[in-house]
Amino acid sequence: MKMKEKTIISSATLMTSLLAYWYAKSAGKDAAPYVMLGGFVGSIIGEAIADKVKNKQTDEG
């Protein structure tokens, strides 16, 4: 199953942003900085995953 890079990166960014939001709300903190940081970290994770998937697909043919 081929996944587009944009989909992988967007999904990782969304998941980490939501996790950061959930953490901030449960800790009683302002959510905005946590969501921004979570989105940034998620985009880096998504880029790494997308790169590995792209390299794997290239190796397979």
Buried (B, 14 or more C-beta within 10 A) or exposed (E): EEEEBEEBBBBBBBBBBBBBBBBBEEEEEEBEEBBEBBBBBBBBBBBEBBEEBBEEEEEEE
